[in-house]
Amino acid sequence: MKVAFVFPGQGAQKVGMGLDWLEEFPVVRETFEEADEALGFALSELCWHGPEEDLGLTANTQPALLAASTAIHRAVRGPLAQAGMGPTVMAGHSLGEYSALVAAGGLDFADALRLVRRRGELMQEAVPVGVGGMAAIMGLDREEIELLAAEAAGDQLCGIANLNSPGQTVIAGHREAVERAVELARERGARKAVVLKVSAPFHSPLMAPTRQGLEPLLAATTFGELAVPVVTNVDAVPVTRGESARQALARQVDAPVRWVESAERMAADGVDTFIELGPAKVLSALLRRTVDGVKTVTIDKPPALAKLLS
């Protein structure tokens, strides 16, 4: 068995995440307490009790998911290692790359929390609500989507933001251009094309101000060597150097998430089992649609860990 740990990004959050772990795993409560202290407010209460509207704000969602995924990782890493299921590589989808770097030992948890909190704020500041948009398109290949996005853009911006699986691609850019692209996709036989309910056009060139604001913060943060390689979103290649990880985090802000290529790279390197560590089943289905013959497991609650170990 060759295992990869993978960590989800925005969209996996839900009120109550982490609560199921508290009684059996003290390290989970300790992790959330560490997050509260690092950020100066009760992130734990927001994760456990909501309200959902506040948890869904980008500046809250990002540290909340990082805390939840890190807490789960800390709870399960020992039992999984003892069972011979320690990771040979890690990866995270967008925000999840921060979770992967914390798990790999390349980034301090408190530093990561402060970075993603500011990352979320910068993302919302970069593009006023309503100006940008994103849409998911299913059933068309990458080349077709690139062409229709370019056609829809006109004098605006529209392009690929997430390559999630061979049959699922997300586009982002100016809202009007994204809406035109959705209509074109439907006309050209897409199985599904729908505008997403998001507050900003993530992973598009419109996020350039976010990258510019984040780069000095990343430069001032200590990145160490990684104990386990992490496959980066922006290049879909594994890195072990802290400096490489830092640069990849900066570049991924306004560049597409190459999740398909990341999954294919890990499989080509021998990974046959993907273990998703987060509060919801998000990446497992994408991985099964991308790579044939691999086993995927989501550990979102303690019974999932017990079932895997048994």
C-alpha positions in Angstrom: 0.0 0.0 0.0 1.3 3.4 -1.0 -0.7 6.2 0.6 -1.4 9.9 -0.2 -3.0 12.2 2.3 -5.2 14.8 0.6 -6.9 17.8 2.1 -10.0 19.7 0.8 -10.4 23.3 0.2 -13.3 25.8 0.4 -16.7 24.1 0.0 -16.0 21.3 2.5 -16.9 23.4 5.5 -20.0 22.7 7.6 -21.2 23.7 11.1 -20.2 21.1 13.6 -17.0 20.1 12.1 -14.6 18.7 14.7 -17.2 18.1 17.4 -17.4 14.3 16.9 -13.7 14.0 17.7 -13.5 15.9 20.9 -14.4 13.2 23.4 -12.1 10.5 22.1 -9.2 12.6 20.9 -8.0 15.4 23.2 -5.5 16.6 20.5 -8.5 17.8 18.5 -9.6 20.2 21.3 -6.0 21.3 21.8 -5.7 22.1 18.1 -8.8 24.2 18.1 -7.6 26.0 21.2 -4.3 26.7 19.5 -6.3 28.2 16.6 -8.4 30.4 18.8 -5.2 31.7 20.5 -3.4 32.3 17.1 -6.3 34.3 15.6 -7.5 36.1 18.8 -11.1 35.0 18.5 -13.2 31.8 19.1 -12.8 30.1 15.7 -13.7 26.8 17.5 -17.1 28.1 18.4 -17.7 29.2 14.8 -16.7 25.7 13.6 -18.8 23.9 16.1 -21.9 26.0 16.4 -21.9 28.5 13.6 -23.8 30.5 12.4 -23.5 29.0 9.0 -23.5 32.5 7.3 -20.5 33.6 9.3 -18.7 30.3 8.7 -19.2 30.8 5.0 -17.4 34.1 4.9 -14.1 33.5 3.0 -12.0 35.0 5.8 -13.5 32.6 8.3 -13.9 29.6 6.0 -10.2 29.3 5.2 -8.8 29.2 8.8 -11.8 27.1 9.9 -11.1 24.4 7.3 -7.4 24.5 8.0 -8.1 24.0 11.7 -10.5 21.1 11.1 -8.2 19.3 8.7 -5.2 19.8 10.9 -7.1 18.5 14.0 -8.2 15.4 12.1 -4.7 14.8 10.8 -3.2 15.1 14.3 -5.8 12.6 15.6 -5.3 9.9 13.0 -1.6 10.1 12.0 -0.5 7.9 14.8 -3.0 5.1 14.4 -2.6 5.1 10.6 1.2 5.0 10.9 1.0 2.0 13.3 -1.3 0.3 10.7 1.3 0.8 7.9 -0.7 3.6 6.3 1.6 6.5 6.7 1.8 8.9 3.7 4.5 8.9 1.1 3.1 12.1 -0.4 0.5 14.8 0.4 -1.6 17.3 -1.6 -4.4 19.8 -0.9 -7.0 21.4 -3.1 -6.4 25.2 -3.2 -6.6 26.2 0.5 -6.0 22.5 1.3 -2.4 23.0 0.2 -1.8 24.9 3.4 -3.2 22.0 5.4 -0.9 19.6 3.6 2.2 21.8 4.3 1.3 21.9 8.0 0.8 18.2 8.1 4.2 17.7 6.2 6.0 19.8 8.8 6.9 22.6 6.4 4.7 25.3 7.9 3.8 26.2 11.5 0.1 25.8 12.2 -0.3 29.2 13.9 1.5 30.9 11.0 -0.6 29.1 8.5 -3.8 30.2 10.3 -2.8 33.8 10.2 -1.8 33.5 6.5 -5.1 32.0 5.3 -7.1 34.4 7.4 -5.4 37.3 5.6 -5.6 35.4 2.3 -9.4 35.3 2.6 -9.6 39.0 3.4 -7.4 39.9 0.5 -9.4 37.7 -1.9 -12.6 39.5 -0.9 -11.0 42.9 -1.1 -9.5 42.2 -4.6 -12.8 42.0 -6.4 -16.1 43.7 -5.2 -19.0 41.3 -4.6 -20.9 40.9 -7.9 -18.0 41.8 -10.2 -16.5 38.4 -10.4 -18.0 34.9 -10.8 -17.2 31.2 -11.1 -19.0 28.4 -12.9 -18.7 24.6 -13.0 -18.9 22.9 -16.4 -19.3 19.2 -16.8 -19.1 17.0 -19.8 -16.8 19.0 -22.0 -13.0 18.5 -22.3 -10.4 21.1 -21.3 -9.7 22.3 -24.8 -13.4 23.0 -25.6 -13.8 24.9 -22.3 -10.6 27.0 -23.0 -12.0 28.0 -26.4 -15.5 28.9 -25.2 -14.1 30.8 -22.2 -11.9 32.9 -24.6 -14.9 33.5 -26.8 -17.1 34.5 -23.9 -14.5 36.9 -22.5 -14.6 39.6 -25.1 -12.9 42.6 -23.5 -13.2 41.0 -20.0 -11.5 38.0 -18.3 -12.7 34.4 -18.3 -10.7 31.3 -18.0 -10.1 27.9 -16.3 -9.8 28.1 -12.5 -10.0 24.5 -11.4 -9.3 21.3 -13.3 -11.0 19.0 -10.8 -11.5 15.8 -12.8 -11.6 14.9 -16.5 -15.4 15.7 -16.5 -15.5 18.7 -14.2 -13.8 22.0 -14.8 -14.5 25.3 -13.1 -14.1 28.7 -14.8 -13.7 32.1 -13.3 -13.5 35.8 -14.3 -15.8 38.7 -14.7 -19.3 37.7 -13.9 -20.9 38.7 -17.2 -18.2 36.8 -19.1 -18.7 33.7 -16.9 -22.4 33.8 -17.6 -21.8 34.1 -21.3 -19.5 31.1 -21.1 -22.2 29.1 -19.3 -24.6 29.7 -22.1 -22.1 28.7 -24.7 -21.3 25.5 -22.8 -24.9 24.6 -22.7 -25.3 25.2 -26.4 -22.2 23.0 -27.1 -23.5 20.0 -25.3 -22.2 20.3 -21.7 -23.9 17.8 -19.4 -24.2 20.6 -16.8 -23.1 24.2 -16.6 -24.0 26.3 -13.6 -22.8 29.5 -12.0 -21.5 28.9 -8.5 -22.5 30.7 -5.4 -19.1 32.2 -4.5 -18.1 35.6 -3.4 -15.0 36.0 -5.6 -13.4 34.6 -8.8 -10.8 32.5 -7.1 -7.8 31.3 -9.1 -8.3 33.8 -11.9 -6.1 36.7 -13.0 -8.6 39.0 -11.1 -6.9 37.6 -8.0 -3.6 39.3 -8.9 -4.0 41.9 -6.2 -4.4 39.1 -3.6 -1.2 37.5 -4.7 0.6 40.9 -4.5 -0.8 41.4 -1.0 0.0 37.9 0.2 3.6 37.7 -1.2 5.2 39.9 1.5 3.4 37.9 4.2 4.7 34.7 2.8 8.2 36.1 2.5 8.1 37.0 6.2 6.9 33.5 7.3 9.3 30.7 8.1 9.0 27.7 5.8 11.0 24.5 6.7 11.9 21.4 4.8 9.0 19.0 4.3 9.1 15.6 6.0 6.8 14.3 3.3 6.6 15.7 -0.3 3.6 17.9 -1.2 2.3 18.1 -4.8 1.6 21.7 -5.5 -1.6 23.0 -7.2 0.2 25.3 -9.5 2.8 22.9 -11.0 1.4 19.5 -10.1 4.8 18.3 -9.0 6.0 17.2 -5.6 8.2 19.6 -3.6 10.3 19.0 -0.4 12.0 22.4 0.0 10.3 25.1 2.1 11.3 27.8 -0.4 9.6 25.9 -3.2 6.5 25.5 -1.2 6.4 29.3 -0.4 6.7 30.2 -4.0 4.0 27.8 -5.0 1.5 29.2 -2.5 2.0 32.7 -4.0 1.6 31.6 -7.6 -1.5 29.4 -6.9 -3.6 32.4 -5.9 -4.2 33.6 -9.4 -3.5 30.4 -11.4 -5.6 27.3 -12.0 -5.7 24.4 -9.6 -4.3 21.5 -11.6 -5.9 18.8 -9.5 -6.3 16.3 -12.4 -2.6 16.4 -13.1 -1.8 16.3 -9.4 -3.8 13.1 -9.0 -2.2 11.6 -12.1 1.3 12.4 -10.8 0.7 10.8 -7.5 -0.7 7.7 -9.1 2.2 7.5 -11.6 4.5 7.6 -8.6 2.8 4.5 -7.2 0.1 5.8 -4.9 -2.8 3.4 -4.8 -4.6 4.7 -1.8 -5.8 8.2 -1.2 -6.9 9.2 2.3 -8.9 12.4 2.5 -8.6 14.2 5.8 -11.4 16.8 6.3 -14.9 17.5 7.4 -16.7 16.3 4.2 -16.3 13.9 1.2 -15.1 16.3 -1.5 -11.9 15.0 -3.1 -12.5 11.2 -3.0 -15.1 11.3 -5.8 -12.9 13.5 -8.0 -10.0 11.2 -7.5 -12.0 8.1 -8.4 -13.1 9.8 -11.6 -9.5 10.8 -12.5 -7.4 7.7 -11.7 -8.6 4.2 -12.4 -8.1 1.4 -9.8 -7.2 3.5 -6.8 -8.8 3.2 -3.3 -10.2 6.4 -1.8 -11.2 6.9 1.9 -12.5 10.0 3.6 -11.8 10.3 7.3 -14.3 12.9 8.4 -15.4 11.3 11.7 -14.0 8.7 14.2 -16.1 5.8 12.8 -14.5 6.3 9.4 -11.0 5.9 11.1 -12.2 2.8 13.0 -13.6 1.3 9.8 -10.4 1.8 7.9 -8.3 0.3 10.6 -10.5 -2.7 10.9 
